[in-house]
Amino acid sequence: MLGRGDHQHSGGATLQRSTFSLQTRTASGGGDPLRPLWLDAWSDPVAGLSAFSGCMHTCNLFGDGDWRLVVADADKKLKVWKGTQKASEHALLDAPVALTSFTPDGPPPRVPVLAVASGCHVFMFKGLKPFYKFALPLLPCSGEEEQLWQQLDSGSLNPTSACASLAALRDAGMPLSGRGAELLASAAARGEGGAAAFVADSRGQPLGRQSSITCMDAVCQSVDETGAPSCLVLGTEDGRLLILNSAGTAVQHTFVLGCAPSFLALSGTLEAGLKLSATTRDGRLHTLRVGEAGVQPVQLEAQPVGLVRTSNAALVGVMSDVVHCYGGRAGCTRQYSLPQPAPILCMQLLATHTSRLVKCLIVALANGDVRVYHERALVSTHTTAAAAPVMGLVFGRYAREDNTLVTLTRGGGLDIKIMPRTANLEATSAHSGPPPEQDVPLPVPTKTRLYVEQTQRERESAVDMHRLFQRDLVKARLATARALVRVLTDGRGAASHAGGANLSMSASVEGLGPRFRLVLSVTNEGGTAVGGLAVVLRASKQQLVVPLLVPLLQYELRVDIRCLQPAGGAGEVRLVMVPAKGGAPLMSALVRMPLSEPDDVM
């Protein structure tokens, strides 16, 4: 039995009593002393094990209350550990894929059955003795292949032509049955004679495709407790989930995913509220229920590396170093995310076997850290010996302890830790939230404070400010329109609309000085002729008579002027168009004269 206070030495394995020197990190940010979460029970750095989390399991194999650790090793051996020693070792027929246990329905006392998935079979052991072998049902083959085998059995098709047709079907992407694949292998190895011999030997055998198992788990039938009757749940290579009966001999429920599942997690019981979560190789998360249509799967941002399911949520670890939590009624709503400082290697559910059930998440990282989360709060973190990456995790009962964490490192080391019975995971996570430093005001600069206050005032008085802006804008438009009307009616612009006419005037300067020539261009853009106008030069008080202005014709008037003070700089000449008989000016123009050349003064 695995005890807390024993000291033993067996085959290099060391049982330690000291408390593991880790620190519990919470989000409180205070200065409270950090409490240890795990106690070192036993470790063996040279255990020589090689398995992932799916091939590790703790089970009450003989129904005596002494839980053992069972590891389906990669070397095709089933290794059983009891306490601090390896109790037995059993050979397997094929490489293991998954390992779990279930309890068949029957009168008590019920002894669990150990199930090892290998290839297309599930090997079941009761009391570590072979008990039953379940094989996946055959899948129907394609109609073309079935027709070929019918022709072969009737003799209307020779084996050589059949092999050519089967090869064409295989190259077209159509899956072949196991019988067809063996025929092609026999033809390739032994030629036409081997193919004919295989056809003769296999005549009358069932025709179908054989799938393989990718993941496996167990679900209780009606009561979710230890020792209650349970069933196996299998994930297959052809993209299906199969729920077997309590005896593990037949399939009673089937779910179609469309792609091979990579991880499987479930919660609830088969008869009440079973929820299955499965991640597939195309990077999707499926949430299924018995008797209900499947909802639209969730497309993950990266390939999944781990899956854990609590009562109402599914926690998925992806290759982008993040753990996402999906919940809600349909199970497709992302509730929160937990970024990790290193790549995620494996994940495991921590469900305490105490008076109060608490479910947490265990995450093993590539830097050797093993973290425990209760919802969003980081409960604890510790580092493995020599920061060795973790290959497999399993949490559950072991020996006589209820809450034990078994860790298998990449170097083959085995480490077992015990959670104290007084550990309170909920109390640790209750301190999560904003740190106390958030309530301390920051020293804000004066300009920043003024900007923030102004922003706040603008936010509070946004409606009034908008109204004032619209009023001032309308006033500005009105003043501009009035000024434009005054310019057009008072003759102070280069265009005139007085008297129903539409006149425009422009001026240009010719010469270098001090003698210049002004060229006036007058155009009547209206619809009626206008006459009786004159242009007055205010600088020389000259007056030019404007002829009758016919619409859409341009008239040019020339006048010579002389600069009286060439050294005095450039001047201005104002032109005013007035009625010849007197009256208010119609329009005016201001001409800026160029600098005069002093040498040309005469």
Sequence and secondary structure as in RCSB ss.txt:
>XXXX:A:sequence
MLGRGDHQHSGGATLQRSTFSLQTRTASGGGDPLRPLWLDAWSDPVAGLSAFSGCMHTCNLFGDGDWRLVVADAD
KKLKVWKGTQKASEHALLDAPVALTSFTPDGPPPRVPVLAVASGCHVFMFKGLKPFYKFALPLLPCSGEEEQLWQ
QLDSGSLNPTSACASLAALRDAGMPLSGRGAELLASAAARGEGGAAAFVADSRGQPLGRQSSITCMDAVCQSVDE
TGAPSCLVLGTEDGRLLILNSAGTAVQHTFVLGCAPSFLALSGTLEAGLKLSATTRDGRLHTLRVGEAGVQPVQL
EAQPVGLVRTSNAALVGVMSDVVHCYGGRAGCTRQYSLPQPAPILCMQLLATHTSRLVKCLIVALANGDVRVYHE
RALVSTHTTAAAAPVMGLVFGRYAREDNTLVTLTRGGGLDIKIMPRTANLEATSAHSGPPPEQDVPLPVPTKTRL
YVEQTQRERESAVDMHRLFQRDLVKARLATARALVRVLTDGRGAASHAGGANLSMSASVEGLGPRFRLVLSVTNE
GGTAVGGLAVVLRASKQQLVVPLLVPLLQYELRVDIRCLQPAGGAGEVRLVMVPAKGGAPLMSALVRMPLSEPDD
VM
>XXXX:A:secstr
   SS   EETTEEE  SB   B   SS S        EEEEEETT      GGGEEEE TTSSS BEEEEEETT
TEEEEEETTEEEEEEE SS   EEEEE  SSSSS   EEEEEETTEEEEEETTEEEEEEE   B   HHHHHHHH
HHHHTSS HHHHHHHHHHHHHTT    HHHHHHHHHHHHHHHHHHHHHHHHTTT    B   EEEEEEEESS  S
TTS EEEEEEETTSEEEEE TTSSSEEEEEE SS EEEEEEES SSS  EEEEEETTSEEEEEETTS     EE 
SS EEEEEE SS EEEEETTTEEEEEESSSS EEEEEEE SS EEEEEEEE  SSS  EEEEEEETTSEEEEEET
TEEEEEEE GGG  EEEEEEEEEBTEEEEEEEEETTS EEEEE  TT  HHHHHTT SS GGGGS     HHHHH
HHHHHHHHHHTHHHHHHHHHHHHHHHHHHHHHHHHHHHHHT SSEE GGG  EEEEEEEESSSSEEEEEEEEEE 
SSS B SEEEEETTTTEEEEE  B BT EEEEEEEEE S GGG   EEEEEEEETT  S  EEEEEE     GGG
  
